[in-house]
């Protein structure tokens, strides 16, 4: 997966602002069932929020690396106990990310 640019991350954060978390991580932590739920929700929505309960042993900082490796997804934002992740749908993408543009070189005359 190609990394997201700052502009793309900002766009995804703006889209996710009003969203509610669709996956809850409880006391059991980041189990295989939770990872499977994240996969299913990403297939359905492309952009989701994951809430970590206070009694959860794993916080979003610790979970972001194994989650993005296990699911393959991009971590868009970590805010408090909420993690926002994105994975583009393979066949029917719903979210159109801003295009990556090359910086124009400026010549000195």
Secondary structure in CASP SS format (residue, H / E / C, confidence):
PFRMAT SS
TARGET T0000
AUTHOR 0000-0000-0000
METHOD secondary structure of the structure
MODEL  1
X C 1.00
X C 1.00
X C 1.00
X C 1.00
X C 1.00
X H 1.00
X H 1.00
X H 1.00
X H 1.00
X H 1.00
X H 1.00
X H 1.00
X H 1.00
X H 1.00
X H 1.00
X H 1.00
X C 1.00
X C 1.00
X C 1.00
X C 1.00
X C 1.00
X C 1.00
X E 1.00
X E 1.00
X E 1.00
X C 1.00
X C 1.00
X C 1.00
X C 1.00
X C 1.00
X C 1.00
X H 1.00
X H 1.00
X H 1.00
X H 1.00
X H 1.00
X H 1.00
X H 1.00
X H 1.00
X H 1.00
X H 1.00
X H 1.00
X H 1.00
X H 1.00
X H 1.00
X C 1.00
X E 1.00
X E 1.00
X E 1.00
X E 1.00
X E 1.00
X E 1.00
X C 1.00
X C 1.00
X C 1.00
X C 1.00
X C 1.00
X C 1.00
X C 1.00
X H 1.00
X H 1.00
X H 1.00
X H 1.00
X H 1.00
X H 1.00
X H 1.00
X H 1.00
X H 1.00
X H 1.00
X H 1.00
X H 1.00
X C 1.00
X C 1.00
X E 1.00
X E 1.00
X E 1.00
X E 1.00
X E 1.00
X E 1.00
X C 1.00
X C 1.00
X E 1.00
X E 1.00
X E 1.00
X E 1.00
X E 1.00
X C 1.00
X C 1.00
X C 1.00
X C 1.00
X C 1.00
X C 1.00
X C 1.00
X C 1.00
X C 1.00
X C 1.00
X C 1.00
X C 1.00
X C 1.00
X C 1.00
X C 1.00
X C 1.00
X C 1.00
X C 1.00
X C 1.00
X C 1.00
X C 1.00
X C 1.00
X C 1.00
END
